[in-house]
């Protein structure tokens, strides 16, 4: 049923990404898991395929293929490596702020470089003490003539150690209108990065800290207007963050299904394949059902986004469903594998660890449920999927 959303171009793109992932990424996974070091060459090779620019308009050298195509790219990469899927989704998330809030000059300066793989963008919103409470951030920025000066720390920044252009939201004033977004080149004096630490999962993916100490940037690096930083953060999270992470979870979920069906067919119990046992077959049926449901919600939401339809609730629901069902299936798969699932030569432990990394970014499941409740109660305050393109098409954001 999910294939009803796909055109021939989508199927061709899936085949291309799958072939790349199986031939180029899969052989590198053992080393990535062993060392936990940030993988740079693979991400560079992926970027050179043009897949970071899948939603960038062709006028800037991008693919202009849309959000459903983006979902397929991330899904297929994540099926082989959640870390590489996460790396691609993080930079595609960084693309969103430029597409929706960049000036004409900023778009012409940066989007072609992203599209051809020369520049990896990031988005840096989270403060150490504020977490997902965007309005609670304390990182500051002050105007100094024709420059801005940034001070503070951002954490959990995807592609922190390999990104070339960081989209940073910081506080220029009080309240919800006191946040402003900026583009900060990675080599700016005053910007430093502590050594990358190995996390629970997504080994090979960098999600670290950016530290700013009197980091000066030109006023022309401001993204959008002063006071528009909250809109940059929220819209990027809704329109890119949630569907991107949905796709990562979906790819991991598919990998769980494939690993489990293969294991249950190869392992023999009582003279027959393990999958002949009724309780095992039921668990596999549950995993299959979850994957089908998860994929349908993911593709449906991305399709609506491509069609310009209001779909904030569908994007939230897709993230909720895909993360929760992937975690449920990971547990069921571990039960099927029993002690074998604890061995390092079976990738199930990696899938479980990687899936947990997708839970918190762009809002935990509780956050998605709260927002969905607001839709049900008529308490939502408009939809980014509906109002943002309209608002930005009427007037271009002025250059500084």
N, C-alpha and C positions, 0 to 999 in steps of 0.2 A: 504493500500500500504506500509506503514511503517513496517508492520509485516513481509514483505518479507526479512528484514534484520535479523530477529530473529530466533534463533534455539530453540529447546526444552529446552535447558539449560537456555536460557534467560527467557523463560516463567516461568520456575520453580523458578528462582531467583526473578523475579518480584513478584510471589505469596508469597514467603518467606518474602520479604521486606515489602510488603503491609500488610501482617498479623501482622508483628511486629509493624509497624507504627500505625495501627488501634487499636491494643490492648495495646501497651506500651506507645506510644507517645501521642495519642489523649487525653487520660484522664489528661495529665499533662499540656495541653495548657492553660486552664483558669488561672492556677497559674502562668505560665510563662508570660502571658499577664498582669496579675495584678501586679506582683512584678518587672518584668524586670530583675530579677537576673540571673546571668550566670547559665545555667543548666549544671551540671557536671555529675550527675548519668546517665542521658539518653545517653549522649555522650559516657560515659564509656561502657554502655551496648551495644550501637551500635558498638563500636570498638571491643568489645569482640565477636561479630558475625563474625569478620574477614573482614568486608566490607571496612575498611580503606585500607586494603591490596589487594583490588580486582585486581589491575594491577601489584602487586609485583609477581615476578617469584616464582614458587612452590619450587625452590631450597632454597629459603629464608623463606619458610613457608607461602607464599602468595597464593592467589587464582589463579593467572595467567590467569584471565578470560578476560582481555582486556578492552578497552575503551568503547565499547558498553555496556558491563555489568556494567561498572562504571556509565554510563549514566542512566541506569535503576535503580540502587541503589539510586542515588541522586534524580532522578525524583520521585520515589515512596515515599521517605522520605519527599520531598518537597511538595508533594500533600497533606500531612497531616500537615506538619510544615516546613515552609520555613527556620526557624531558625535551625532546626536539619539538613535539607538538606545543609544549608550553612556551618554548623560545619563539616560535613563529607567532603564536597568539599574542604574546607580550608585545612584539614589535608591531603587529597589526593593530593592537590596541593603541600603540603610540601614534599610528597613522591617523586615527580618528580625530584627534584634537586639531591637526593641521587641516584636514579635509573640511571640518565643520567650523573652525574658528580662525584659521590662518588668513592673513591678508593675501592679496594677489601676489605680492612680492615673495612672501614666505612660501606660498604654494609653488611658485615657479622655481624658487631656490632649492627647496627640499624634496618635493614629491618625486621629481624625476630621479633623484639620487636614491631615494628609497625604492622606487620601482625597479631600478637596474641592479639593486643589491649593494650599492656603494655605501649606503647609510642605514644603520639600524636605529630606529627611534624607540624611546621608552616613554612611559608615563610614571611620574613619581608624585603620589598624593599622600601616602600614609605617613603620619608622624609617629615616633616611637610610643608616645603616651596616649595618643588619640585613637589609634587603631582605625576601625571603620567609621568612626564618628568624624566625618570630614570637617564639620563646623568647629570641632574641638581642636583643630591643628594650631600649633603655636609657632611654627617656623615663620620667620619674618623677612620682609623685603622692604627697603626704603628707597625712595627716589633721590638721586644725587645728580642734579643737572641732567645731562643727556644719558645717564646710566641708572641702573638699578643695582642695589647691593643686597645679596642674599645671605642669610645666616640661619643655620639650623640643620636638621638631619631628616632624611627620608629613609624609610625602611621597606623591605619586601618589594624592592623594585625589580621587576622582571627584566633580564638582560642587563643588569646593573654593570657588570664588568666587561661587557662587550659592546654596549650601546654607544652610539656616536652622538646622539642628540636626545637630551632628556627634557621631557615636558614636565615642568615643576609647578605645582600650585602652592602658593605661600600667602601669608597674611599681610595685606597692605592697610588694613583698617579693622574696625570692629564689626561683629555680627555677620550675618549671612552675605552681606554685600561687601565684606572686607577681605575677600579672597581674590587673587589675581593669578593668572597662568603665564608662564614664560618658557621660551625655548633656550636651553642651556647646552652649549657644546661641551663634550666630554673633556676637552683639553683646556677649559677655562681655568686660569689661576684662581685658587681658593676653593676648588672642588677636589675632594680627595675621596678615596674608597678604601675602607679597611679590607684586609685579606678575606677572600671568599671562604665561607665555612660550609662543610658538608651537611646537608639536611637529611631528614628522614627518608625522603624519596626524591624523584626527579634529578637523579645524579647526572651531572653534565650541564644542568641548567643553572644560571646564576640569578639569584634573587636576593640581593644584598642591600647594603647601605650606601647612600650618597651623603657626604658631609660637606656643608658649605660654611666657609669662614671668610667673610668679607669678599664674597665672590661677585665681581663686577661684570655686568652684561650691558650691552647697548639697549637703550630704550626701544629700539626697533625689534628687539627680541621678545617684547611683550606679545602674548597671544590673546587676541581679542581686546576688549576694553578693561580698564581697571574695574575691579568689582565683579568681573564675569567668571572668576575662577571656579566658583561653585558650579556654574553651568557646564564648564569644561569638564570638571570631574564627574558630575552626575551623568551627563549625556554620554560621555565616553564609556562609563561603566555599564549603562543600560544598553546602548546600541552596539557596543563592541565587546566589552568585558564579559557580559553574561552569555551571549551566543558563542563567543570564543571558548570560554571555559566549558560550556555545554559540549562543544565539539571535542575538546580534550577528553572529557569524561566518557563520551560516546566511543571514541577510539579505544580507550582502555577497556571499556565494557565489551567491545567486540573481541578484543584480544583475550579477555577472560573466558568468553564463550568458546572461542576456537581452541584455547589451551585445554579447557575442561572436556570438551567433546573428544579431542584427540587422546587425552589421558584415559578417559573412560572406555575408549575403544581399544586401547593397547593393553591396559591392565586386565589380567584374567583373575576371576574369582569363581570358585566352584565349577571350574571347567568352562566358563563362558565369559565374554567381555563384561567388565564391570557395569556397563550401561544396561545390561539385561536385568539387573536388579531393580525391582519396581521403585524403591525409594530413591535410587540414584537417577532413574529416568524422570521421576517427578521433579527432582531438583534441577535437572538439566532443562526440563520443560519450563520451569519457572524462570531460569536465566534467559532462555530464548524469548519468552514473553516479555521480560523486562527490556531486553535489547530492542525488540520490535516497538514497544511503547516509547522507549527513550528516543529512538531514531525518528519516530513519527513526530514527536513534540519538537525535536530539534529542527527538522527540515520544514515543518509547518511554520514555525516562528521565523526562520530565516527567509522563507518564501514570502511571508507577509511583509517583512522588512524590505525585501527587494521590490515588492509591489507598491511600496509607499503607504501601506495600510497602518492604522494605529495598532500596535502590537506589543506595547510595554508589558502587559500582563502575560502574554504568550512567551516573551523572552524570559521573564522571571520564572514562569512555570517550567520552561524547558531546562533552565539551569537547576532548579529544585529537583525535578524528576530525574534528570540524567545523573546528578551527583548521588542522590539517595539510592537510586536503583543500582548504580554501579557498585556502591559500597555493599548493598544487600547481596548482589551477585558474587562479589569477592568473598564474602563470608561463606556463602553456599558452596562456592568452588573450593574453598579451603576445607570444608567439611567432606566434600567428595574426595579430595586428594589425601585427606587425613595426614599422617606423618610425612608423606612424600611432599606435601605442600610447603614444608619447612626447609626443604633442601635448597641450596643456592643454585643448583643447576636446573631447577624448575622456576620459570619466571613469575609464578603466581604471587610470591611475596613482593616482587617489584611492582606488580600491578596494584596490589593492595596499598603499598606505601605511596605510590604515585597518586592513587585516587584520593587519598586523604589530603593531598596538597591542593586539590581543586575545591574543597569544601568552603574555605573561608573567603578567598578573593571574590570581589564583586558582590559580597554579601553572603553570609551564612544562610542555611536553610530557614532559620527563624526569621531572618530579614526578608527573604523572599515571601514567606507566609504572611508576615505583617503587611507587606506591600500588596499582596494579593487580597488580603482582607480589606484593605482600603478601597480596592476596586469593587469588591462585593458590596461594601457599605456606601459607595458613592463618595468616598472621602479623598480620592486621588486628586491631585492638582494638575491635571493635564498629562499629556503623553509626549515624551521626547521623540518617539517615532513618528509623531504626527506634526508637532509644531516646529521642531528644529529646522528641517529642510526648508519649510515655508518661511520661517523667520529670517534665515540666512540668505534666501534667494531674493528677498526684497531689497536688501541693501548690503553692499560689501563692507567689510570691516575696514575702517580707515587706517592708512599707514601712519606711523608716528613720525 
